[in-house]
């Protein structure tokens, strides 16, 4: 089989790799579509994502859907030819975080396409992957593979809204309108946000956020608007920081209302971030992080796509064959022309 292997920043090579064999309890998936995530972009352009740096060539990708081509021993819930979305993470179930109900914080997490462990967990930008059957969610044949692969980023957004608690009647601001930010807009709207505002540096991203449910948008560079929202101890009950930038976090802390919540979803650069952190004390803010998702979040996200209660298709702007992976990453990095870019497999 062929795979897109990242050897160094901005250098993916298409290479032959051995075809995996499904073990007992596993299925072999013929990958049909995979989305390029912000963390994939960070590995591709910088050689690292947040605190995780690549130390060996590895295969990126973790947003994936495909069809089952072989069954391992003992698998009875699926048939060859079934279409599935695949949860890319498997927690151990026995570490202290798994036992306290935080499986996304598992100390032994195996998350595909991640350099958080060494050797790295190989990702999904390859023709076939072998995964545990319980990682798969059956999808209808009329749901496109690229659309089904969006269950993973949607699960990130749904996990974040769970962390935020009830949004019914809340004034919510989403900072950063990339694919995750736009899905956070859609998730917050579905969760009952009363006033839903989105800000970003790009007009194209703001138009997409409006299409996904934002009632109001503004350019993040408009300091007069930010200053107005910061008056009288802030304007928003919940601010979701999805830009992954210190400037975005600084804005979030400034405009959050006293007693409000700032939820960190964006992956900030490694190390310290210069922000007005004293506002957390002065306005008695709650500052929470949201990391990845759980298996339950993933299953719910897939269900939302199947039921079409959240429509992510407007975000799907470009698709390329696997052999054009380098071009696909270049387009995905350009926020002026793309939103969610997919690699497709014949």
N, C-alpha and C positions, 0 to 999 in steps of 0.2 A: 504494500500500500504506500501511498505518498503522504507526506506530512510537511507542513510549513514550520520550519525550525528557526528560531531566533538565535543567531550566533553572537551578535553584538548589536548595539544600537543602530537602527536603520538598516539592518541586514538580515533579512529572512531568506533562507535557501529552501527550495523544494527538494526534499530528499526521500529516498526509499527507506521505509522502516518495516520491521517484521509485523505481520498480521497478528493481533492479540488473539488468544484463545480464551473463551469464557470458562471460568472455574465453576464449581458447584455453587448454585445460587446466583449466578451472574448471567447476563445476556450480552450478546455481541450486537452493537449498534452500528449500522451504516449511517454515518453522519450525513445529513442532507443540508443543514444550514447552521451557521454560527455567527453570533453578533460580536462586533468589536467593542469592548468595554473601555471605560476610562483607565482602568488599571492596565489593560493590554497596551493602550497607547503609551502609558508611562513607562512600562517595560521596554517598549519598542524604541521610544525616543530617548529615554534616560538610562535604561538598564536597571531601573528599580521602580518600585511602586510603594510610596510611603516609606516604611522602615524595612521593606523586603527588597533586597538587591539580588540580581541574578549572578550566580557563580559558575554556571555551566550552560551550554546551549540547551534550550528547551522549547517545547511546543506551547504556544499561548492558547487562549480560548477557554471559556467556561460557560458561555451562553449557547446552548445547543439543543437541537432536536433532530430526530432521524427515524429510521425504521429498524426493527429487530430483524437480524439476519441469521442468528443462531441462538439456541437456548442451552445454558449450562444445566448440569444434572440438578434435578429437584425443582426446577422452575415450572410452575403450573399456571401462573396468573396471566401469562402472555403467550402469544402465538407468533410464529415467524411471519413477518409482513406488517405487524402492528406498528402504527405511528406513535411515537412517544416524545415527550419533553423530558429532559434529563437534569435532575438536580446534581450539580457538580461537586457538592460537598458531602463527606461522610464523617460523622463524629464517632468517637470510640464508645461512648455510652457508659464508661466506667470511671473517668477522671472526675475530679471534684466539681468541675463546672457542669459536666453532663449530669451528675447526680443532683446538682442544685437547680436543674432546669434551665441551664444556659448552654445548650449544645453548640451554639455558634461561637462560643468561647473555648471550645474543646482544646485541651492541651495536645491532643494527638490528631487534630483535624487533618484530613486528606482532602484538599480542595484543588480541583483540577486547574492547571495553568497558573499555579502560584509558586513563587520562590520563597515562601515563608519557611519551608523545610529544605533540607539538603540530604540526599539528592532531591531535586525539585519534583513537584507533582506535574507530570506531563499533561498538557491541555488537550483541547478538542479540535484544533485546526488540523485534522488528519481524517483520512477516509473512514477509519473504523476505531471504535473504542469499546472496551469491555468494562461493564459497570455492574454493580449489584442490582438485582431486579427491583429492590425496594427504592432505588433512586429514580425509577421511571414512572411517569404519569401518562396514562393512555390518553391520546387526543384523537378527535374525529378526523377522518380522512379529508374532510373539506376545510380543515384549518391548516393554513400554509405552514410549512416547516419554519420559515423565517419568523413568522408571527408567533409560532409556538415557542421559539427560542427566547422570546421576550419575557417568558415567565420568570427568568432569573433576575433581570433588573427590576421587574415589577415586584418581585418578592422583596427586594431591598427596600422599595418604597413602602410596601405594606408593613414590613417589620418596623420601619421608622414611625409610621402612623400609630402602630400599636404602642411603641415606646412613648409617644406623645400623650397617650390617654385620649379621653373623649375630646373630639374637636367640634362637637355639636354647638352651634352658635358662636364659635370662636372667630376672632380676627386673626388670620393666618397670613404670614409673609413667607414666600419661598425665595431664597437668595441663590441665584444660579440656575439657569434653565437649559442645561444640557439634557441628555436623555433621562438621567435619573431625576433631575429637577422637574422636568415636565411630567414624569410619571408620579412624582410626589404631588404635583398640582392635581392630577387626576385622582389620586388616592385621597387627598385632603378634601376634594369636592365630594367624593363618594362618602367620606366619613362625616360629612355634615358641616363643614366650615361655612360660616355665615358670610364673612368678608374674606376673599381670597385674592391676594396680590402677589405678583411675581416681578423680580428685577433681574436684569442681566446686562452685560456690556454690549450685546449684539441685538439689533432689531429683529433679525431673523428668528433668534431664539425666543424673543418676546412674542412674536406672532404665533409661534408654535405653542407657547404656554397658554396663550389666549384660546387657541383651538382646543387645548386639552382641558380648559375649564377655568382659567384665571379670569376674574371679573375686572381686574385692573392690572396694568403693567407699567413699568417705568424703567428708564435706563439707570443702571447702578452708578454711572458716572455723573448723574444729576445731583450734585451736592446740595442744592437748595431743597430738593424733595426729601433727601435723607435727613437734612437738618430739621425740616418741618415735622417729619415723623418722630424725631428725637425730642421734641419739645414736651414739656409737662410730663416728664418721666416715662416717655415712650408711648407707642401707639398700638402694638400688636401683642395679643395674648400668647401666640406661639410664633416663633421665627425658626424656620427650617433652613439651616446653612448647608447648601448643596454645591457650592462652588469649589470647595476645597482650597480656598485662598485665605490668607490672613486678612486681606482687605474685606473679604466677604464676611468673615467672622466678626471683624471690628464693627461693620455695619449692623450685623445681627444684634450685637450687644447694645449698640446705641439705640436702636429703634424698638427693642423689646420693651413692653410695658412693665412697670414695677410689679413684682410678683409673678412675672410671666416665665415662659419656658423658651430656652434656646436649645435646639436639637441639632447636634453636629452629625451630618451624614456625609458631607464631602470629605475626601481623603486629603488632609492637610499635609504639607511637606514635612519630611522628617526633621526633628529638632524642635527648637522653640519658635513660637509665633508671636510677633509683636502686636498685641492687641490691648484695648482698654479694659483689661480684666478686672480692674477695680469696680467697674459697673456691676459685676456679679454681686459684690457685697453691697454696694450703695443702693441698688434697686431690688435687692433680695431676689435675684434671678435664680432659676434652676437651669443648670447647664448639663445636658445629658448627651451621651454618645449613642450612636446606633451603628452596629457593625454587621454587615452581611444580613443573614436571615436564618430561620429554622426550617426544618422539613415541612412543618405545618404551614408556614408562610408561603413556601414554594407551592405546595398543593393548592392553597387558596388562590395564589396568583394564576396558576394554570386554569383553575376553575373559572376565574374572572374572564380569562381570555376565551375559554370555550363558550361561556354564556354570553360573551360580548357585552358584559356590563362595564368593562373598561376597554376602550378601543385604542390600541397603541399604533395602529397602522399609519397615522399621519407622521409618526416619528421615523418610519422606515424609508429613508430617502435614497439609499444607494445599495447596490449589490454587485459583487465581483466574483469570478471563479477563483478557486484556491490558488491557481498558478499566478494570479495577479495580486498576491497578498501585499507586496510592498506598496503598490499603487493604492490598494484599498486603505492601508494605514495612512498614507499621505492625505487621501481625501477625507478620512475620518477625523484627522487632526484639524482640518480647515473648517472652523465653525461658520464661515461665511457661505459655505455651499452644502454642508452635510449635517445630519443629526445622528441617526443610527445607521451604520454601515454593516452589511452582512457579507460573509463569504459563503458561497453556494457550492455544492458538490453535485456533480452529475451522477 
